[in-house]
Amino acid sequence: MIITRDTRFLLLASGMLLGFTFPLAKLAGIAQMPAMTWVILNSLGASLTLLTLLMLTGGLELPRGRQWRYALITGPITFASPSLLVFLVVPQVGAGYSGIMFALSPVLTLTLTRLAGMGTLGRQKTLGLLLGLGGAAGISLTRGSLGAPAEALWLALAALIPLALAAGNLYRTLDWPGQASPELLAFWSHTLAVILYASAALIFGNEAIWKSAVDNPQLAAGHLALAGLIAPLIFRLQRFGGPVLLSQTGYVAAGTSLLIASVWMRESYPLTAWLSALVILIGMVISLWPKASKPVICQDA
């Protein structure tokens, strides 16, 4: 993996935007928006933005060969499942705590990449990842103040978020179909997700899925716009940064969601949570800090 100024920008931008999805999911839960609506809007927003981008650049074409399999697995499974989990647990455990679950994905991603024989990390990056994990653990210890319930079911579902993210990060790297365009793969992945989930909604006749989006136009439009901004960044970071760097969007998203949930959603957090968030930030800076003026070459992808 090559860490450059561009990949740092992709990491920070995509991570900050992801941080906004947690309070938005909480608002959707308050509005009693069905989970399927949330998932469909997420992929629809990404598809519309990517379709416009591909048409403007002349890069729109049908998938070929392995690209079909990649798109079928990536969109409906590796992106939809974490989004669905976030939507389900945010009303139960709070936007801040749900965001922290994203901060656990780098360590799990690193573990999976090592098991897959994809190399090792240098001391500096390992230290950064461990600091991030320590900060996330510190915040998780304050989960009572972060709104986490006593029910083990919701805590278990929340714990599945980083696992789903890590598995998706690894799969999208291992099965990347050659020199395919990140934007094209992202478009077809999300488009197939929309087709599959919308078809399921039509087959089962769930009218509430469509009515909820119409009844909450501002919330739906916000989710569409946010998803459209995130998708191109995520796929380019996946392609050029590798699974471990991509997973560190969880650190940025965790800090961002903590701040937004506190200021916007009026969620209350103890000093321990903010100090732990600072540790996460320090770990991320150490992990991304260049060792020299030229790009830093790591061996994790």
N, C-alpha and C positions, 0 to 999 in steps of 0.2 A: 504494500500500500504506500502511496506517495501522499504526504501531507503538504499541501501547498496553500497559498493564500486563498485560492478559489474554494478548496475543500473546507477550509475554516469558515469562509463566508457561508457556504451551503449548510454547514453544521449549525452555526449560530442562527441563521435565518429560519431554517426548517424547525429547529428546536423551539425557538421563541413562538413561532406560529402554532406548533403543536400544543404549547402551553395554554393557548386560548381555547383549545377544544374541550378542556375539562370543565371550566365554568359554563361554557356553552351547552355541554351535555347536561349539566345540572339544571339549567333553565329549561331544556327540552324535557327533562324528567318532571319538573314542576308543571309544565304545560301538558303533561300526560301524553307526550308524543310516543307512539309505538317504536320499539327498538328497530323494527324492519324499516320504518320511515327514515330513521337516523342513518342506517347503513346505506340505503338507496341514495339518499341525498349526498352522502359523503362521496360515493363513487360517481354520481351524476355530476357533481361540481367539478371533480377532477377531469372527467371525460370531456365536458364542455370546454374547459380551458385548454386542454391538450389538443382537442379537435381544432380549435381556432389557431393555436400555435402551429400545428402540423400543416394546416391549409395555407397559412401565410408563408411558410418556408418550403412548401412543396414536398413535404416528407410523408404525407399520408399514403399508406398502402396496406394491403392485407397481410396478416401474419404468414410466415412461411415455416414449414417443418416444425422444429422444436419450439418455435415461438408460440404456437397454439397451446401446447402443453404448459408452457411457462405462464402464459396469460390466464389460462383456466385455473391454475393453482394459485398464482400470485394474487389476483384480484379477489375472487370469491372466498379465499381461505386466508392467506397470510396478511391481507389488509383488513378484510371484513371482520375476522374473528377478534383482533385486539380492539377494533372500534366498537364492536358489539359488547365486549366485556366492559369497556370503559363506560358505555352508556348504562349498562345494568348496575354497576357498582357505585357510580358517582352519587346517585341519590341516597345511597345507604351509608357510604363511608366518607363523603365529602369530596369536593374538587381537589383540595390540596393533597389529601392522602392518596387519592387515585393517581395524581401526577407523580407522586413519589414512587409508585410502582414502576413507572417508566425508568426511573433512575437505577433500578436493579437490573435492567436489561443488558448493560454493557458487560457486567461480570458473567452473566449467564451466556451471553454471546461469545465472550472470550473462552469460556469453558467448552462450549460446543465446537468452536473453531479448533481448539487444541485437540479435542477428541476426534475431529475430522482430519487431523494431520495437516492443518493449514499453517503451521509455523508457530513461532514464539514471539514474545514482545521484549523490547528492551527494558532496562530498569526504570527509566524515566516514565515511560507510558504505563508500566505496571504499577508504579507508585501512584500515578494519577488515577488509575482505575480503582485502586484500593481505597484511596481517599474518598472517591465518589461513593463507593460502597459504604464506607464508614459514615459518611454524612447521611446517606439514605437510611442506614440502620438507626442512626440517632433520631431521625424524624419519625421513623416507624415506632420507636419507643414512646413517643408522645401521642400515639394514635387516639388515645382517649380525648385529648384536646382537639384533635383533628376531625372528630366527628365519626370515628369508626365504631360500629355497633359491636355488641357482645356476641352476636350470632356468628358462629364459626363459618357458616355457609358463605356469607358476604366476604369475609376475610380470605377464604379459600379462593373464591372467584377473583378477588383482587390480586391474589398471588399468582394467578394464571396469566395475568397481563404481561409481566416481563418474560415468562416462559414462551408465550405465543409470539412476542416480539423477537426474541432471540432465535427461535426456530425459523421464523420468517426471514430474518436477516441472513441466516446461514443458507437457507434454501435459495433465495434470490441470487446469492453469489455463486453457489455451486452449479446451479442450472442455467446461469446466464447464457443465452444463445448467441455465442460468437460476438461479432461486432455490431449487433443490433442497436439501433438508436434507443437511448433511454426514454425519450419522449414517446416514441412509437409503442414500445413495450408497456409503458405506463398507460397510454390511451387504451390499448386493447385489453389490458388487465382490468381496468376500471369499467370499461364498456361492457365486457362480458359479465362482470359482477352485477351491473345494473340490469342487464337482460335476464340473468338467472333469478335474481331476487324479485324483480318486478313481475316476472312470469309466475313465480311462486305465489305472489300476492294476488294476482289475477285468478289463478287456478283455485285458490282457497277462498276467493271472494271477500277478502278483508278490506272493506271500504274505508275503515278507520285509518288505514295507512295513507291513503290519498287525502282524506278529509283533514287530517292533522296538519299536513303541510299547507293546505289552503287556509286553514283557520289561524295559522301562525306564520304569516308571510315574512315578517322581519326575521324571525328565528330561522326559517328555512333559507332565506336569502343569505343570511350571515354564514350559515353552515356551508352552503354552496360555494360562496366566495372563498371561505377559509380553505376548504378542501381543494379548490382550484389552484390556490397559491402553494399549498404544501406539496401536492403530487409531483410536479416537475422537479422541485428541489430534492425531494427524497430519492427519486430514481437516479438523478445525476450523482448524488452523494453515494448511492449504492454502487453505481458503476465505477466511479473514480476514487472513492474513498475506502471501499471494502466494508465488511460486516461489522467489525469492531468500532471503526470510526462512526459509521452510521448509528450504531447503538448508543453512542454518546449524546445523540439528540435527546435521550432520556434525561440526562443531567440538566440540559438547558430547559427542557420542557418542565421538569420538576420545579426548578427555581422560578420560572415564569408563572406557572400555575399557582404556586404558593403566594406570589406577590399579587396576582390578579384576584385570586379567591379572597385574599385579605382586604384589598382595597375596594373591589367591585362587589363581591358577594358577602362582605362583612363577616367572613369566617375568622374566628379568633385562634391565634397560635401563640404558644409560649416562647420565651426567649430561647429555649433549647432548640426549637424547630428552626429558628432563624440562624442560630450559630451552626447548626448542622447543614443548612442550606449554603452557608458561607464555606464550609469544608468541601461541599460538592463543587462549588465554584473554583476553589483553589485546586482541587484535583483535576478539573477540566483544563485549567490554564496550564498546569504542569504537563498534562498529557499532550497538549497541542503545542507547547512552546518549542520552537525550533532549536536544534542543537547547533546549527550553523546558519549562515545567510542563505545557503542553498536549500532546496526542498529536503525534508527529512525522510529517509527511506526506512520503513519498518517492515518486519517480516511476519505480519499477521494475516496476509491474504495472498 
